[in-house]
Amino acid sequence: MWWYSRPVRRRPDGLRAGKLVAGLLLVLASVAAGAQELSPRAYWPAPQGTRILTAVYAYSWGDIVTDPALPVTGAESSLNKAVVGYFHTLSLFGRTSNVVVELPYAWGSARGLVQGEERVRELAGLGDAAVTLSVNLKGAPAMSVAEFRELAAAPPSILAASLRIVAPTGRYAEDRLVNVGANRWAAKAELGYIQPLTPDWHLEIEAGAWFFGENDEFALGEREQDPVYAAEFHLVRRFARGDWASINANFFRGGRTSTDGTASNDRQRNGDLGLAYTFALDRKQSLKFAASAGVLTEAGGKYRTLSVNYIRLL
């Protein structure tokens, strides 16, 4: 069964609290939760014509911070997410550009005590598909393999921009508070900057904003969300054979939701810390392992996440 709920008494406070207990799982289960992601090396260039297939598995678990005025305690959830992605490098106006297509599948559960009664939500299904276009603005023109090797040996400062679009393609039932899909369009505009400190040490800074469309089929009414403003910081160390490691941090704020014009007390001011390591299996395959944890949570989930990413050069 893709959705399950233990019966509870139908009280307005219970519904509102139940929505908040379930809300973070709904957000995490959709790709539109990009504000929480840690993405080192997102703007590192590649030779023109590079094609990569990726397969990611991530497991997240932890507590949910809700409005303390609500009658909800012990809120927690766990989420599994698998993402298949395709990456292609091309030339756009003579600059290195990338197109990334991602399709997620998620399953998990959320639980908590609402007015002393246990509420459980379980779900599974395809998530919302995402397409990202990134374009180098400075430092990495479209290049051949030989030219890329020269750049990697003496990397310049790099400035790039990206636009990510998330489409409402995921599984959604309008009579359920918890769904894998968000049933709305979302877009993230971002700038990324790479500053080499030495040939092997790089500092990466990313800043952007998520913008969300309306969900007019939310179970409790029309649901809107304010923009989420996010920043990421990565200290990257490159090794031989293409291996690399990074220390990662992010901070994001905003995202207050409202239902039928009534604002919720769920504005986010959150931050995460994480580590990642990628090592090459051979010339065409590599594995990336990552771990992160929420260190600042004003509203939403204070999560720990473990992930593994298989990367295959086509």
C-alpha positions in Angstrom: 0.0 0.0 0.0 1.5 3.3 -1.1 -0.1 5.4 1.6 -1.2 4.4 5.1 -2.6 6.3 8.1 -3.7 5.2 11.5 -7.2 6.5 12.3 -7.4 9.5 14.5 -10.1 11.9 15.7 -10.9 14.6 13.2 -10.0 17.8 15.0 -8.9 21.0 13.4 -5.7 21.3 15.6 -4.9 17.7 14.8 -5.2 18.3 11.1 -3.0 21.3 11.2 -0.4 19.5 13.3 -0.6 16.5 11.2 0.1 18.6 8.1 3.3 19.9 9.7 4.4 16.5 10.8 3.9 15.3 7.2 5.0 18.5 5.5 8.8 18.0 5.6 8.5 14.5 4.2 6.4 15.8 1.4 9.1 18.5 0.7 12.0 16.1 1.0 10.4 13.5 -1.2 10.2 16.0 -4.1 13.2 17.2 -6.0 12.1 20.8 -5.2 13.8 20.3 -1.8 17.1 21.4 -3.5 17.7 24.1 -1.0 18.8 21.4 1.5 21.2 19.6 -1.0 25.0 19.8 -0.7 26.5 19.7 -4.3 30.2 20.1 -4.4 31.8 20.3 -7.9 28.5 21.2 -9.4 30.2 23.8 -11.7 33.5 22.1 -12.4 33.8 22.0 -16.3 34.1 18.9 -18.5 35.2 18.5 -22.2 32.6 19.1 -24.8 30.5 16.0 -25.6 30.9 14.4 -22.2 28.0 12.2 -21.3 27.5 10.7 -17.8 24.9 8.4 -16.3 24.4 8.6 -12.5 22.5 6.5 -10.0 22.1 7.8 -6.5 20.7 6.2 -3.3 20.3 8.4 -0.2 18.8 7.7 3.2 17.7 10.5 5.5 16.4 10.3 9.0 15.8 12.6 11.9 13.5 14.9 13.9 11.0 17.4 12.6 10.9 20.9 14.3 7.3 22.2 14.3 5.6 25.2 15.8 5.9 24.8 19.6 2.4 26.1 20.0 1.0 23.1 18.2 0.0 19.9 20.1 2.6 17.7 18.4 5.6 15.9 20.0 8.1 13.3 19.0 7.9 14.1 15.3 10.4 12.2 13.2 10.7 10.7 9.8 12.9 8.6 7.5 13.2 8.8 3.7 14.8 6.7 1.1 15.4 8.3 -2.3 16.8 6.8 -5.5 17.7 9.2 -8.4 18.7 8.3 -12.0 20.4 11.2 -13.8 21.9 12.0 -17.2 24.5 14.6 -17.7 25.6 16.1 -21.1 28.2 18.7 -21.8 27.8 21.0 -24.8 28.9 24.4 -26.2 26.5 27.3 -25.7 27.8 30.6 -27.2 31.3 29.1 -27.1 31.1 28.4 -23.3 31.1 25.1 -21.4 27.5 24.2 -20.7 25.8 21.3 -19.1 22.3 19.8 -19.2 21.3 17.4 -16.4 18.0 15.4 -16.3 17.0 13.7 -13.1 14.1 11.4 -12.2 13.7 10.4 -8.5 11.8 7.6 -6.7 11.2 8.0 -3.0 9.7 5.9 -0.2 9.6 6.5 3.6 7.5 7.4 6.6 6.8 10.1 9.2 5.4 9.7 12.7 4.6 11.8 15.7 2.2 12.2 18.6 -0.7 14.6 17.9 -2.7 15.5 21.0 -1.3 12.3 22.6 -2.3 10.1 19.7 0.2 8.5 17.3 0.0 9.4 13.6 1.9 7.6 11.0 2.3 8.4 7.3 3.9 6.1 4.7 4.4 6.7 1.0 6.2 5.5 -2.1 6.3 6.5 -5.7 8.0 8.4 -8.5 9.0 12.0 -7.6 9.1 15.2 -9.7 11.4 15.2 -12.7 14.0 18.0 -12.9 16.1 19.5 -15.7 19.1 21.8 -15.0 21.0 24.0 -17.5 24.2 25.5 -16.4 26.4 27.9 -18.4 30.0 29.0 -17.7 30.3 32.7 -17.8 34.0 33.1 -17.1 37.0 30.8 -17.0 36.0 27.7 -19.0 35.2 28.0 -22.7 34.0 25.0 -24.5 37.0 22.7 -24.8 38.4 19.5 -26.1 39.8 16.7 -23.9 43.3 18.0 -24.4 42.3 21.6 -23.6 40.5 20.3 -20.5 43.6 18.6 -19.3 45.5 21.9 -19.6 42.8 23.7 -17.6 42.8 21.0 -14.9 46.5 21.3 -14.5 46.3 25.1 -13.9 42.7 25.9 -13.1 41.5 29.5 -13.4 38.7 31.2 -11.4 35.4 30.0 -12.8 32.0 31.8 -12.7 28.9 30.0 -13.9 25.1 30.3 -13.7 22.4 27.7 -13.7 18.6 27.3 -13.9 16.9 24.3 -12.6 13.2 23.5 -13.4 11.2 20.9 -11.4 8.0 19.7 -13.1 4.9 18.3 -11.2 5.3 14.8 -12.7 5.4 12.9 -9.4 2.7 10.8 -7.8 0.1 13.0 -6.2 -3.3 12.4 -4.6 -5.2 15.6 -3.8 -7.0 13.9 -0.8 -3.7 13.1 0.9 -1.5 15.4 3.0 1.6 13.4 2.2 2.6 12.8 -1.4 5.9 12.0 -3.3 5.2 14.7 -5.8 4.7 18.4 -4.8 2.0 19.1 -7.5 3.6 22.4 -8.4 6.3 23.9 -10.6 9.5 25.1 -9.0 12.6 26.8 -10.3 16.0 27.6 -8.9 18.3 30.3 -10.3 21.9 30.1 -9.0 25.4 31.5 -9.5 28.4 29.4 -8.8 32.0 30.5 -8.3 35.2 28.4 -8.1 38.4 30.0 -6.7 41.5 27.8 -6.9 43.7 28.2 -3.8 46.3 25.9 -5.2 46.1 23.5 -8.2 44.7 20.8 -5.9 42.7 22.9 -3.4 39.5 24.8 -4.5 37.0 27.0 -2.7 33.5 26.8 -4.2 30.7 29.3 -3.4 27.1 29.0 -4.7 24.2 31.4 -4.1 20.7 31.1 -5.4 16.9 31.1 -4.8 14.1 28.7 -5.2 10.7 30.0 -6.5 7.5 27.9 -6.2 4.3 27.8 -8.0 0.9 27.2 -6.3 -0.5 23.9 -5.4 -4.2 24.4 -5.9 -5.0 20.7 -5.1 -3.5 20.6 -1.6 -5.8 18.6 0.8 -6.5 21.6 3.1 -6.8 24.3 0.5 -4.6 26.3 -1.9 -1.0 26.0 -0.8 1.7 28.7 -1.5 5.3 29.0 -0.5 7.6 31.9 -0.2 11.0 31.8 -2.0 13.9 29.9 -0.3 17.3 31.7 -0.5 20.3 29.4 -0.2 24.1 29.5 -0.1 26.6 26.7 -0.3 30.3 26.5 0.5 32.7 23.7 -0.4 36.4 23.2 0.3 37.6 20.7 -2.3 40.8 18.7 -2.4 41.8 16.9 -5.6 43.9 13.8 -5.7 45.5 11.7 -8.3 43.4 9.6 -10.8 40.5 12.0 -10.5 39.7 11.3 -6.8 38.6 14.2 -4.7 37.2 15.0 -1.2 35.2 18.0 0.1 34.0 19.6 3.2 30.5 21.1 2.6 28.2 23.6 4.3 25.0 25.3 3.3 22.5 27.8 4.8 19.0 28.5 3.6 16.2 30.7 4.8 12.6 31.6 3.8 10.0 29.2 2.5 7.1 30.1 4.8 4.0 28.3 3.5 0.4 29.5 3.6 -2.9 27.7 3.0 -5.9 29.6 1.6 -4.1 32.8 2.6 -3.3 31.8 6.2 0.4 31.8 6.9 2.1 29.0 8.8 4.8 29.5 11.4 7.3 27.4 9.4 9.8 29.9 8.0 13.1 28.1 7.6 16.5 29.3 8.8 18.5 26.1 8.5 22.0 24.9 7.8 23.8 21.6 7.2 27.4 20.4 7.3 28.7 17.4 5.3 31.6 15.5 3.8 32.0 13.8 0.5 34.6 11.6 -1.2 34.8 10.3 -4.7 37.2 7.7 -6.0 37.7 6.3 -9.5 37.0 2.6 -10.1 38.6 2.8 -13.5 38.7 5.4 -16.4 35.0 5.4 -16.9 33.5 4.6 -13.5 33.6 6.2 -10.0 31.8 6.1 -6.7 30.9 9.0 -4.5 30.1 8.6 -0.8 28.6 11.5 1.2 27.3 12.2 4.6 25.6 15.3 6.1 23.8 16.5 9.2 21.6 19.4 10.1 23.3 21.7 12.5 20.8 24.6 12.5 17.1 24.1 12.2 14.4 26.7 12.9 11.6 24.8 11.2 11.4 21.6 9.2 13.7 18.6 9.4 16.9 18.2 11.4 18.3 15.4 9.3 21.2 13.1 8.9 21.8 11.8 5.4 24.0 9.1 3.9 24.3 8.6 0.2 26.2 6.7 -2.5 26.4 7.8 -6.1 27.5 5.5 -9.0 28.9 7.6 -11.9 29.4 6.1 -15.4 31.1 7.9 -18.3 29.3 6.9 -21.5 
